[in-house]
Amino acid sequence: MLESIREMSKGWVAAVFIGLLVMSFAIWGITDVFRMGGTTPVATIGNVEISQQALVTEFQRRLRAFSQRGGFELTSEQARVLGFDQQVLRELVQEAAVTQKLEDVGLLVGDEQIRRDIFALPAFQGITGTFDRGKFLSILNGQNLSEDAFIALMRRDIAARTFTEAALGDLKPPAGLADALTAYANERRTVDYFVLTAANVPAIPVPNDEALTSFIQAHPAAFTAPERRSATIVLIAPEELAKGITVGAEELQATYDARRSTYVTPETRVVEQIRFPGESEAAAARAKIDAGTSFIDIAREAGFTEQDIALGDVSAGDPTLPADAFTLAVGEVSKPLEGPFGWVLLRVVSVTPGTSRSFEDVRAELAKELALSRAVDEAYDLSDRLEDGLASGQTLTEAAAALGLQPVTVSNIDATGKTPDGTMVPRIEGEPEIVAAVFAAEAGQETDLATTETRTQYMLRVEGVVPAALRPLDEVRDDAIAAYAATQRNLALRKLANDLAASANKGTLLSLLAANMNTEVQTSGAFSRDRAPDGFAPTSATSLFALAPAQAIAVPGADPDTAIVARLADISQASGEEAAAPADIADRLAGAIARDLTAAIGTAAEDDVGVEINPQAVERALGTGS
């Protein structure tokens, strides 16, 4: 939610701080997630602990946000390979350290500053471009966040921003560096090349069991059955409880009546206004309009542009306009009117009629909302009683049964929540925090009560753990043989390509080498440092940009069963729309320097308050040890 609130922020300074409020959710949320869960903390920063559950929750939240922005699903395993888990932990630690340092030095933010910043956030502005309290509360409610809690987050965010902006000062990149980087970014290259395929190397013989076993042991990740866990989970989901709650007609009507004004959207108008020194000047201008002069020509005579006279969308009751603005027809020009800022002529450009939703229009929506509201209260009552039952000596299953809650039993799920047949357990599908908690807890341990992003409260006990282990040879034989053949074929292709590139560098014509391999030389289009030619592996651009003129090299193809021998043919500079502008490069360079300095400030804060990381706890939380 806070990413969207800050979405319209511009410039490198805003980019540096766009994540501060987001991180504050993880660190200073109303449930104080740093201290959630009774397990060993993953990190201790000064006097603050980051729990395993806090890391899991933030990791999953970031993973979902990344997948939504990218338009594809990034799995937990892929994210960990990319170092996403360590990045999340690093930022949680650094934000905690900086925030503690701000509190130590007593950097305070006044209420008026908070008010100004909240009022300025585009996400909280209505159609008139001003702060809309109803929209503000609606967004906070959608995030299950109180107004006081959000203000506390804003206070910390502004303090951190003020502190770091003061440290950065008027940051500018060194003179000349932007020009050098622009030339670097705009460099383009062209290569002559030919492609080698599996047909260019001998067939790979089927390995014996000894060779196959050695191969599997050397590549365990591809042939290891994942760790699986079984657990008993008690869920208290408001959405499920709401299905059994009926809201009476009288309550629905009373709620509608109390909120009637929120179901009415007032008429808005796009209005233009020309200001005049006095009534006589306004009357003279109106007479010219009556005689045929256009409204915009009158504005120009008065020294205004079309942008100057545009007021945008306005609604009835706007204190900056005379009330007569809402009696005019579209295209009609008003008589001279005295407004709060002097005498004016008004013209209505367009009208958007107001709307009103009847009780029947919103009845189903209201019933669902009120039922869910009651269900949330009921859920918290149930969670209190569940914890009371556990405190009295009942087991998790006994305490749940006493409240009429039916535990969910999951058997042999992996870290993605899937059973051995590849299906998800229905009641925990779409709740990655619960699955992560199953893999963060110790066997036999009953976790503390926690809440997911969907407001489902849960508590669980891990009943059994089946460690990750290599699968038997007979179970993976076909896959292992195929992988072995692909690996050996790629090694043979790579050696052949390297030998041919070496021959090219000794003077053998590329066309002759290609002919000997029953293929032809091709010429690529001009390509950049961050985009290899079509048919080349994406990573090959770096190697191709390291070539001297006429030098040859062997690089992998986009198809893993190919290799390419390429020789540098031309070096040029991009032009037109494709070329990067020096001003853009300078802005990006300033942003990079700012991020480095901000990280340095965070590191200094960490050194000052003291940081301890528990790698074993991190592994248990995110499953990196399996």
C-alpha atoms as one frame of an Amber mdcrd trajectory, in Angstrom:
protein
   0.000   0.000   0.000   2.738   2.501   0.887   4.488   1.784  -2.403   1.358
   3.017  -4.181   1.068   5.991  -1.842   4.570   7.125  -2.839   4.201   6.086
  -6.489   3.956   9.612  -7.816   7.143  10.761  -6.077   9.800  11.844  -8.545
  13.569  12.349  -8.577  16.508  10.464  -7.114  15.987  11.663  -3.542  12.428
  10.298  -3.573  13.696   7.043  -5.057  16.165   6.609  -2.222  13.416   6.931
   0.355  10.500   5.290  -1.448  10.938   2.142   0.612  11.261   3.721   4.057
   7.591   3.573   4.967   7.312   0.094   3.501  10.136  -1.134   5.708   8.520
   0.613   8.659   5.534  -1.714   8.300   7.807  -4.649   8.990   9.639  -2.900
  11.805   7.077  -0.703  13.502   3.717  -2.204  12.514   0.912  -2.185  15.071
   1.602  -5.810  15.951   5.298  -4.959  16.519   6.403  -7.796  14.298  10.024
  -7.552  15.399   8.945  -9.347  18.530   6.447 -11.766  16.933   7.029 -15.439
  17.664   8.844 -17.100  20.491  11.646 -18.646  18.398  15.298 -17.595  18.343
  15.602 -14.182  16.631  17.320 -13.960  13.250  18.991 -10.694  14.231  19.481
  -8.427  17.229  20.016  -4.723  16.555  20.779  -2.801  19.728  17.804  -3.509
  21.959  15.509  -4.714  19.126  15.104  -8.310  17.952  13.915  -9.427  14.507
  11.992 -12.667  14.892  11.964 -15.514  12.398   8.293 -14.819  11.725   9.055
 -11.142  11.001  11.650 -12.131   8.394   9.315 -14.698   6.827   6.423 -12.219
   6.651   8.503  -9.468   5.051  10.207 -11.897   2.650   6.829 -13.199   1.446
   5.363  -9.684   1.161   8.301  -8.501  -0.918   8.169 -11.648  -3.050   4.500
 -11.068  -3.891   5.108  -7.403  -4.671   8.057  -8.279  -6.928   6.032 -10.924
  -8.781   3.106  -8.515  -9.277   5.362  -5.792 -10.673   7.254  -8.213 -12.920
   4.137  -9.948 -14.220   5.474 -13.419 -13.412   5.677 -15.599 -10.332   9.062
 -15.770  -8.626   9.274 -18.796  -6.340  10.865 -18.702  -2.893  13.673 -20.967
  -4.109  14.435 -18.724  -7.094  14.373 -15.652  -4.866  16.863 -17.206  -2.464
  19.191 -18.138  -5.335  19.112 -14.452  -6.363  19.968 -13.396  -2.811  16.536
 -11.872  -2.221  16.364 -13.269   1.324  19.654 -11.694   2.346  18.608  -8.366
   0.820  15.379  -8.353   2.848  17.235  -9.219   6.051  19.864  -6.580   5.330
  17.261  -3.858   4.825  15.306  -4.857   7.934  18.501  -4.660   9.980  19.609
  -1.364   8.477  16.229   0.313   8.902  16.093  -0.783  12.532  19.591   0.578
  13.152  18.882   3.961  11.519  15.572   4.344  13.361  17.213   3.565  16.708
  19.930   6.107  15.954  17.320   8.770  15.186  15.655   8.094  18.529  19.032
   8.268  20.289  19.843  11.700  18.844  16.316  12.951  19.579  15.325  13.934
  16.019  11.661  14.905  16.406   8.985  15.652  13.802   6.142  18.013  14.701
   2.434  17.372  14.131   2.168  20.162  11.545   4.914  18.559   9.414   3.089
  15.227   9.617  -0.167  16.873   8.539   1.466  18.612   5.557   3.139  15.437
   4.321  -0.009  13.321   4.626  -2.098  15.979   2.880   0.485  16.090   0.045
   0.400  12.344  -0.728  -1.475  11.886  -4.062  -3.000   8.599  -2.904  -5.045
  10.475  -0.285  -6.315  13.223  -2.606  -9.805  13.363  -4.056 -11.006  14.479
  -7.459 -10.405  18.130  -6.555  -6.736  17.451  -5.859  -7.090  18.115  -2.141
  -6.884  15.809   0.858  -9.893  13.480   1.105 -10.287  12.133   4.623 -12.746
   9.449   3.542 -10.260   8.114   0.994  -7.490   8.318   3.596  -9.413   6.219
   6.116 -10.562   3.780   3.435  -6.974   3.056   2.354  -5.815   2.596   5.944
  -8.767   0.311   6.663  -7.870  -1.776   3.629  -4.432  -2.302   5.147  -5.850
  -3.091   8.610  -3.971  -0.059   9.965  -5.242   2.546  12.414  -4.826   6.269
  11.864  -2.550   6.588  14.903  -0.345   3.725  13.697  -0.002   5.283  10.235
   0.909   8.661  11.711   3.596   6.936  13.780   4.988   5.374  10.582   4.975
   8.756   8.854   6.741  10.375  11.799   9.580   7.839  11.604   9.750   8.088
   7.816  10.038  11.877   7.832  12.680  11.781  10.559  14.776   9.273   8.592
  14.336  11.265   5.373  15.297  14.546   7.043  18.371  12.991   8.628  19.634
  11.344   5.440  18.859  14.269   3.115  20.836  16.530   5.425  23.746  14.088
   5.272  23.605  13.879   1.464  23.358  17.624   0.873  23.368  19.027  -2.686
  24.716  15.897  -4.338  26.183  16.223  -7.847  28.289  13.723  -9.822  31.911
  14.656 -10.656  32.340  16.858 -13.735  33.032  14.879 -16.924  32.058  11.549
 -15.428  28.520  11.720 -16.847  29.897  12.317 -20.373  32.259   9.354 -20.070
  29.457   7.135 -18.802  27.161   8.330 -21.604  29.700   7.266 -24.228  30.080
   3.964 -22.377  26.308   3.397 -22.285  25.847   4.339 -25.949  28.579   2.057
 -27.294  27.248  -0.507 -29.762  29.007  -3.530 -31.251  28.550  -5.850 -34.214
  30.020  -9.353 -34.526  30.471 -11.960 -37.239  29.683 -15.435 -35.910  28.666
 -19.024 -36.552  26.674 -21.443 -34.387  27.689 -24.937 -33.266  25.064 -27.544
 -32.372  24.959 -31.067 -30.979  25.473 -32.319 -34.542  29.044 -30.956 -34.416
  30.144 -33.222 -31.524  30.119 -37.025 -31.151  27.106 -38.716 -29.545  27.409
 -39.169 -25.775  27.459 -42.857 -24.704  25.041 -43.988 -21.954  26.942 -43.961
 -18.638  27.188 -47.002 -16.375  25.668 -46.966 -12.883  28.937 -45.946 -11.254
  29.333 -42.894 -13.495  25.658 -42.056 -13.117  25.848 -42.269  -9.311  28.903
 -40.001  -9.300  27.079 -37.525 -11.534  24.036 -37.454  -9.246  26.224 -36.903
  -6.196  27.994 -34.056  -7.978  24.649 -32.425  -8.868  22.488 -33.085  -5.767
  20.127 -30.130  -6.233  18.568 -31.669  -9.344  17.995 -35.072  -7.763  17.104
 -34.292  -4.160  13.627 -34.826  -2.759  12.682 -31.643  -0.852  12.180 -31.521
   2.876   8.571 -32.287   3.730   6.643 -31.499   6.861   3.389 -32.445   8.507
   1.552 -30.093  10.851  -1.653 -29.423  12.736  -2.889 -25.888  12.045  -5.674
 -23.990  13.782  -7.096 -21.202  11.616  -9.303 -18.318  12.712 -10.325 -16.636
   9.466 -12.743 -13.663   9.600 -13.893 -14.397   6.030 -14.953 -17.895   7.054
 -16.644 -16.692  10.246 -18.504 -13.993   8.309 -20.300 -16.630   6.238 -22.251
 -17.670   9.339 -23.225 -14.136  10.392 -26.544 -12.585   9.325 -27.061  -8.826
   9.565 -30.656  -7.700  10.122 -32.527  -5.372   7.766 -32.918  -2.665  10.431
 -29.182  -2.525  11.089 -28.462  -2.411   7.380 -30.899   0.466   6.891 -29.553
   2.350   9.902 -25.996   1.993   8.629 -27.021   3.161   5.177 -28.781   6.192
   6.637 -25.722   7.093   8.734 -23.486   6.848   5.677 -25.885   8.214   3.113
 -23.595  11.105   2.210 -20.769   8.709   1.287 -22.963   7.129  -1.368 -23.520
  10.456  -3.088 -20.982  11.725  -5.617 -21.561  15.433  -6.239 -21.709  16.959
  -9.679 -18.351  18.283 -10.856 -17.580  20.818 -13.532 -14.537  21.778 -15.534
 -14.465  25.572 -15.284 -12.339  28.345 -16.769 -11.985  31.721 -15.025 -10.638
  35.130 -16.101  -9.837  37.595 -13.291 -10.208  41.363 -13.686  -9.103  44.342
 -11.577 -12.672  45.496 -11.079 -16.322  45.160 -12.066 -16.120  47.665 -14.924
 -13.285  45.773 -16.642 -15.198  42.493 -16.265 -18.358  44.099 -17.721 -16.404
  45.521 -20.682 -14.915  42.075 -21.385 -18.354  40.479 -21.235 -19.639  43.038
 -23.734 -16.829  42.061 -26.136 -17.801  38.405 -25.788 -21.417  39.313 -26.576
 -20.100  41.095 -29.666 -18.284  37.968 -30.884 -14.833  37.931 -29.225 -13.913
  34.468 -27.952 -13.425  33.714 -24.266  -9.794  32.681 -24.811  -9.045  35.892
 -26.752 -10.414  37.913 -23.823  -8.132  35.888 -21.519  -5.099  36.651 -23.700
  -5.955  40.347 -23.730  -5.982  40.193 -19.915  -2.515  38.585 -19.959  -3.514
  34.976 -19.223  -2.697  31.714 -21.015  -5.091  28.796 -21.439  -3.311  27.070
 -18.556  -3.730  30.144 -16.346  -7.519  30.207 -16.661  -8.092  26.437 -16.281
  -9.463  25.601 -12.825  -9.941  21.884 -13.544 -12.674  19.875 -11.809 -14.637
  21.778  -9.163 -17.693  20.835  -7.151 -20.519  22.790  -5.531 -19.498  24.566
  -2.383 -15.943  25.258  -3.557 -15.057  28.424  -1.596 -12.819  29.735  -4.390
 -15.725  30.136  -6.841 -18.944  32.155  -6.939 -21.981  29.883  -6.522 -23.300
  30.974  -9.956 -20.698  28.676 -11.550 -23.121  25.835 -10.909 -26.087  27.442
 -12.659 -24.354  27.865 -16.031 -24.876  25.563 -19.008 -21.921  23.939 -20.808
 -20.183  26.596 -22.940 -22.057  29.462 -21.266 -20.099  32.507 -20.026 -21.211
  34.097 -16.783 -22.028  37.709 -16.158 -19.385  39.619 -14.142 -19.236  37.931
 -10.727 -17.470  38.930  -7.546 -15.525  35.998  -6.129 -13.252  35.679  -3.109
 -10.274  36.880  -5.217 -11.939  39.683  -7.158 -14.174  40.136 -10.195 -14.271
  37.282 -12.694 -15.905  35.861 -15.786 -16.511  32.097 -15.750 -17.080  29.575
 -18.529 -18.194  25.978 -18.026 -16.295  23.555 -20.278 -18.003  20.304 -19.232
 -20.267  18.842 -16.557 -20.029  15.420 -14.906 -23.409  14.668 -13.316 -23.503
  13.542  -9.713 -24.548  10.031  -8.756 -26.403   8.509  -5.825 -26.466   4.839
  -4.775 -29.737   3.646  -3.265 -30.080   1.334  -0.267 -30.798  -1.603  -2.569
 -27.709  -0.774  -4.619 -25.432  -1.198  -1.606 -27.408  -3.648   0.520 -25.348
  -6.746  -0.327 -22.104  -4.792   0.014 -23.164  -3.450   3.420 -24.245  -6.872
   4.639 -20.869  -8.343   3.699 -18.975  -5.471   5.298 -20.900  -5.546   8.586
 -20.710  -9.333   8.793 -16.950  -9.179   8.253 -16.631  -6.454  10.885 -18.407
  -8.644  13.417 -16.335 -11.616  12.285 -13.102  -9.709  12.970 -14.266  -9.027
  16.528 -15.323 -12.645  16.907 -11.947 -13.801  15.569 -10.059 -11.801  18.182
 -12.337 -13.136  20.907 -11.710 -16.693  19.704  -7.959 -16.121  19.595  -7.969
 -14.829  23.191  -9.951 -17.865  24.322  -7.663 -20.198  22.369  -4.619 -18.784
  24.145  -6.438 -19.029  27.499  -7.110 -22.716  26.805  -3.463 -23.352  26.016
  -2.399 -21.489  29.148  -4.682 -23.751  31.220  -2.829 -26.837  29.994  -4.909
 -27.930  26.997  -3.152 -29.128  23.863  -3.601 -27.135  20.661  -6.097 -29.706
  19.350  -8.048 -29.736  22.646  -8.186 -25.954  22.892  -9.413 -25.694  19.288
 -12.074 -28.374  19.787 -13.403 -26.583  22.889 -14.094 -23.544  20.696 -15.597
 -25.502  17.820 -12.593 -24.895  15.595 -11.633 -27.723  13.254  -7.822 -27.919
  12.873  -6.320 -28.385   9.425  -4.008 -31.381   9.140  -1.348 -31.088   6.453
   0.784 -34.078   5.557   4.143 -34.079   3.823   3.977 -30.637   2.255   7.072
 -29.049   0.751   8.219 -25.450   1.239   5.761 -24.256  -1.445   2.817 -25.865
   0.393   2.342 -28.686  -2.119   1.691 -32.323  -1.220   3.622 -35.134  -2.998
   0.960 -35.257  -5.740   1.524 -31.571  -6.500  -1.719 -30.211  -5.034  -2.186
 -27.457  -2.454  -4.030 -27.911   0.843  -7.253 -25.905   0.234  -7.562 -23.950
   3.496  -3.950 -22.721   3.461  -3.724 -22.077  -0.282  -2.906 -18.423  -0.826
  -1.475 -18.105   2.704   2.315 -18.333   2.155   3.015 -17.020   5.660   1.439
 -20.152   7.156   3.486 -22.482   4.969   6.627 -20.526   5.804   5.789 -20.771
   9.512   5.465 -24.562   9.212   9.044 -24.667   7.903  10.343 -22.124  10.420
   9.109 -23.980  13.529  10.909 -26.791  15.316   9.398 -30.285  15.275   6.869
 -30.638  18.123   6.810 -26.884  18.732   3.535 -24.973  19.044   4.005 -21.531
  17.550   2.653 -18.287  18.929  -0.533 -16.907  17.415   0.233 -14.936  14.241
  -1.752 -13.113  11.552  -1.442 -13.284   7.765  -1.943 -10.424   5.330  -5.501
 -11.674   4.771  -6.157 -11.195   8.540  -6.345 -14.944   9.154  -4.972 -15.795
  12.587  -3.210 -19.098  12.952  -1.324 -21.279  15.386   0.351 -24.548  14.479
   2.345 -27.494  15.711   4.851 -29.341  13.519   4.052 -33.046  13.787   6.854
 -34.479  11.684   9.802 -33.625   9.446  11.145 -35.689   6.540  14.594 -34.235
   5.732  15.653 -33.520   2.174  17.535 -36.482   0.672  18.921 -37.744  -2.624
  16.387 -39.840  -4.499  17.350 -43.474  -5.278  19.090 -44.033  -8.618  16.261
 -46.174 -10.007  13.781 -43.379  -9.298  15.744 -40.742 -11.237  17.634 -42.890
 -13.757  16.027 -41.488 -16.931  16.347 -37.875 -15.799  19.916 -38.460 -14.661
  20.930 -40.033 -17.993  19.418 -37.083 -19.895  21.140 -34.551 -17.632  24.461
 -36.418 -17.872  24.270 -36.440 -21.680  23.392 -32.736 -21.808  26.274 -31.857
 -19.490  28.839 -33.891 -21.443  27.531 -32.557 -24.761  27.813 -28.969 -23.530
  31.352 -29.602 -22.318  32.271 -31.008 -25.726  30.617 -28.071 -27.511  32.397
 -25.570 -25.271  35.807 -27.198 -25.929  35.176 -27.289 -29.666  34.093 -23.636
 -29.716  37.153 -22.577 -27.699  39.467 -24.463 -30.060  37.865 -22.848 -33.113
  38.048 -19.362 -31.562  41.740 -19.962 -30.863  42.259 -20.906 -34.533  40.463
 -17.712 -35.633  42.735 -15.640 -33.419  45.760 -17.292 -35.072  44.591 -16.112
 -38.497  42.276 -18.821 -39.842  39.340 -17.273 -41.697  36.032 -17.456 -39.831
  34.291 -18.518 -43.046  36.667 -21.468 -43.444  36.123 -22.594 -39.840  32.361
 -22.361 -40.322  32.473 -24.351 -43.563  34.413 -27.125 -41.822  31.537 -27.313
 -39.286  28.899 -27.399 -42.073  27.504 -24.005 -41.099  27.715 -20.387 -42.286
  28.978 -17.070 -40.944  26.307 -14.568 -39.968  26.529 -10.909 -38.933  24.655
  -9.634 -35.882  22.833  -6.355 -35.604  24.324  -3.623 -33.419  23.847  -4.573
 -29.764  24.348  -2.923 -26.389  26.089  -3.962 -23.187  22.836  -5.058 -21.599
  21.358  -6.906 -24.571  23.207  -9.670 -26.398  22.456 -10.374 -30.083  19.538
 -12.666 -30.897  20.501 -16.303 -30.465  23.241 -15.525 -27.930  23.013 -16.261
 -24.198  22.104 -13.014 -22.358  25.336 -13.150 -20.348  27.490 -13.209 -23.481
  27.206  -9.437 -24.031  29.800  -8.839 -21.298  32.340 -11.109 -23.009  31.638
  -9.607 -26.443  32.234  -6.076 -25.113  35.626  -7.161 -23.777  36.869  -8.031
 -27.300  39.501  -6.045 -29.151  38.843  -5.319 -32.858  38.940  -8.530 -34.965
  39.393 -10.687 -31.856  37.371 -13.933 -31.655  35.798 -15.654 -28.655  33.590
 -18.651 -27.834  30.316 -17.859 -25.992  27.189 -19.876 -25.107  24.081 -19.668
 -27.261  20.564 -18.878 -26.058  19.773 -22.544 -26.658  21.765 -24.492 -24.027
  22.611 -27.106 -26.681  24.503 -24.553 -28.795  27.801 -22.690 -28.650  28.868
 -19.697 -30.739  32.206 -18.577 -32.173  32.101 -14.787 -32.651  34.580 -12.154
 -33.899  34.250  -8.414 -33.290  33.407  -6.693 -36.583  32.524  -3.074 -35.658
  32.257  -0.561 -32.770  29.838   2.387 -33.047  27.763   4.845 -30.989  23.961
   4.742 -30.662  22.015   7.683 -32.099  18.504   9.113 -32.089  15.895   7.829
 -29.655  18.019   4.782 -28.850  20.841   6.909 -27.414  21.008   7.701 -23.696
  21.027  11.438 -22.897  23.852  12.862 -20.729  21.284  14.502 -18.404  19.589
  11.140 -17.776  22.921   9.472 -17.092  23.858  12.272 -14.672  20.576  11.851
 -12.789  21.011   8.077 -12.556  24.618   8.549 -11.439  23.512  10.933  -8.692
  20.921   8.381  -7.614  23.523   5.612  -7.472  25.869   7.774  -5.401  22.979
   8.674  -3.107  22.097   5.027  -2.592  25.721   4.215  -1.765  25.917   7.066
   0.737  22.579   6.087   2.260  23.852   2.524   2.668  27.008   3.909   4.291
  24.871   5.875   6.752  22.967   2.696   7.556  26.202   0.753   8.042  27.515
   3.436  10.387  24.273   3.235  12.378  24.631  -0.555  12.574  28.197  -0.220
  13.860  27.053   2.262  16.475  24.069   0.347  17.893  25.533  -3.140  17.369
  24.161  -5.952  15.169  24.198  -9.713  15.684  22.951 -12.081  12.947  21.984
 -15.697  13.736  22.583 -17.653  10.471  21.003 -20.830  11.868  17.794 -18.949
  12.719  17.755 -17.416   9.217  18.109 -20.898   7.716  15.265 -22.243   9.845
  13.036 -19.283   8.945  13.503 -19.443   5.185  14.490 -23.066   4.666  17.927
 -22.213   3.282  19.538 -24.973   5.222  17.695 -27.792   3.513
